[in-house]
Structures are given as C-alpha cells and as structure tokens.
Amino acid sequence: MAAPTPALADHPRRTGSGHPVSTTPQVLFVCVHNAGRSQMAAALLAHHAAGRVHVRSAGSTPAHEINPAVVAVMAEVGLDLSAEFPKPLTTDAVDAADVVITMGCGDACPIYPGKRYLDWNLPIPPACPSRGCDRSGRTSTAASGRCSTTWPNRVKI
C-alpha cells in the first residue's frame, strides 16, 4: 500500500543546488489562451487559499485579452480580474511550480518532464455578455468547487 501523499505545504521548494527557495507552494494553471479557465481557476484558488499558495496562470498560445465574459462572471462572485492579462507559458513558470494544473487543453499544453501535473477538464467559457452566459458561470462554479475542496484547510494535492 502506498503511503498517503503529504500536504504540498510540507515540501519546501528547492533550487537546483538544493537550497530552499520558499515554503509557500506554487501552483500554475495552464490553458491554451490564458483568457478564461486558467484565469478563473487562479483567481479562485488565490481566494480560497488566502495566501497559503502562490498562484500563477499561463497559456501555450496567449490571447490578447481576457474573455470579457470571464471578467464579468468573476466580478459577480467578488473577484476582480480587470487588471489581469494573458501570460505566455514559459519554462521558468513551470520550473517554479510545485504543481501544474492543465485545463483540458490536451496536446496544446506541453508537458515538462519531472513536474507533477493534474488535468481539470473544465468547459471553455464562451465570449458573451455575463447575463445569460450560462457556460461561463458553470465554468466558474466547477473551478470554484475544485479549488475549495482541494485546498480547504491545508494545501493537499
């Protein structure tokens, strides 16, 4: 029987020389455009983790702006994404992460050897106004549920 996975917070990150960098776990959310799902998940995890996790997001082919429907839906739940913007997926971002969570992007999101990956296959939010934009709300609800149940008291993955 395998030993239970210890909490991510119990593992300090280390540089290549083995020196600790930080005891704050780092999570990277990745989707293709970094304009919807990964932005939502990053904002929700940052909210639920309340400083116990350093959260980033990136895209393999970043868009020019965040989906306005995503900004509107997140504002409705009290999270302001108006200052956020799509960021490119870089080797440095992946190297800094303790866990990389892909958002159902399949082959469009490269896999870096030696990293721990999770895949959250969330629906892509449509580009539409918030009112009546049901799928953006469903994406937000699904991401929020995963963030709040994955990290309720301690950062466990």
C-alpha positions in Angstrom: 0.0 0.0 0.0 1.4 3.4 -1.0 1.9 6.0 1.7 -0.6 8.9 1.7 0.6 11.9 -0.3 1.8 14.5 2.2 0.5 18.0 2.0 2.2 20.1 -0.6 3.0 22.7 2.0 5.2 20.2 3.8 7.6 20.2 0.8 9.8 23.3 0.6 10.8 24.1 -3.0 14.5 23.9 -3.8 16.8 25.3 -6.3 19.0 23.1 -8.5 21.7 23.3 -5.8 19.2 22.0 -3.2 18.8 25.3 -1.3 15.2 26.0 -0.1 13.5 28.8 -2.1 10.2 29.1 -0.4 7.9 27.0 1.8 4.9 28.6 0.1 3.6 26.1 -2.5 3.4 27.3 -6.1 0.6 26.3 -8.4 0.5 27.1 -12.1 -2.8 26.9 -14.1 -2.4 26.4 -17.8 -4.9 26.6 -20.7 -4.3 27.4 -24.3 -5.2 31.1 -24.4 -4.9 32.0 -20.6 -8.1 34.1 -21.2 -10.7 32.1 -19.4 -10.4 28.8 -17.5 -6.9 29.2 -16.1 -7.6 32.9 -15.1 -10.7 31.8 -13.3 -9.1 28.9 -11.5 -6.1 31.0 -10.5 -8.3 33.8 -9.0 -10.5 31.2 -7.2 -7.5 29.3 -5.8 -5.8 32.5 -4.6 -9.1 33.5 -3.0 -9.7 30.1 -1.3 -6.1 29.6 -0.3 -5.9 33.0 1.3 -2.1 33.5 0.9 -1.2 29.9 1.6 -0.4 29.3 -2.0 1.4 31.3 -4.7 -0.8 31.1 -7.8 0.0 31.8 -11.4 -1.6 31.2 -14.8 -0.3 31.0 -18.3 -1.3 29.9 -21.8 0.5 28.0 -24.5 -0.8 30.5 -27.1 -1.9 33.5 -25.0 -4.8 35.6 -26.3 -4.6 39.4 -26.5 -7.0 39.9 -23.6 -9.1 38.0 -21.0 -12.5 37.0 -22.2 -14.8 39.9 -21.1 -17.5 37.3 -20.0 -15.0 35.8 -17.6 -14.1 39.1 -16.1 -17.9 39.8 -15.7 -18.7 36.4 -14.2 -15.8 36.6 -11.7 -16.8 40.2 -10.7 -20.3 38.8 -9.9 -18.6 36.5 -7.3 -16.5 39.3 -5.9 -13.2 38.6 -7.7 -11.7 41.4 -9.8 -9.8 40.2 -12.9 -9.8 43.6 -14.6 -6.1 44.1 -14.1 -5.2 40.6 -15.3 -3.9 39.8 -18.7 -3.0 36.6 -20.6 0.6 35.5 -20.0 2.8 33.1 -22.0 3.7 29.7 -20.7 7.4 29.7 -20.0 9.9 27.2 -18.8 10.6 29.5 -15.8 6.9 29.5 -14.8 6.8 25.7 -15.0 10.1 25.3 -13.1 8.8 27.5 -10.3 5.6 25.5 -9.9 5.2 22.6 -7.5 2.1 21.5 -9.4 0.9 22.4 -12.9 -2.8 22.1 -13.5 -3.9 22.0 -17.1 -7.4 22.9 -18.0 -8.3 20.3 -20.6 -6.0 21.6 -23.3 -4.6 18.3 -24.3 -1.6 18.4 -26.7 -1.8 22.2 -26.9 -0.3 22.4 -23.4 3.2 21.0 -23.4 4.3 18.6 -20.6 7.6 19.2 -19.0 9.3 16.1 -17.6 9.7 15.9 -13.8 6.7 18.1 -12.9 3.6 17.0 -11.2 0.5 17.5 -13.4 -3.2 17.5 -12.8 -5.8 18.0 -15.5 -9.0 19.7 -14.8 -11.2 19.3 -17.9 -13.4 22.4 -17.5 -15.7 23.8 -20.2 -14.4 26.7 -22.2 -16.3 29.9 -21.3 -18.0 31.4 -24.3 -17.3 35.0 -25.4 -20.7 36.6 -24.5 -22.1 39.2 -22.0 -22.3 37.9 -18.5 -26.1 38.0 -18.3 -27.4 34.8 -19.8 -23.9 33.5 -20.3 -24.6 30.2 -18.5 -21.4 28.3 -19.5 -19.1 31.0 -18.0 -21.0 30.6 -14.8 -20.8 26.8 -14.9 -17.0 27.0 -15.6 -16.6 29.3 -12.6 -18.7 27.1 -10.4 -16.7 24.0 -11.4 -13.4 25.7 -10.9 -14.5 27.1 -7.5 -15.6 23.7 -6.4 -12.3 22.1 -7.3 -10.3 24.9 -5.6 -12.4 24.9 -2.4 -12.4 21.1 -2.0 -8.7 20.6 -3.0 -7.5 23.3 -0.6 -9.9 23.6 2.2 -7.6 23.9 5.2 -4.2 22.8 4.1 -2.8 22.6 0.6 -3.3 19.0 -0.3 -3.0 17.7 -3.8 
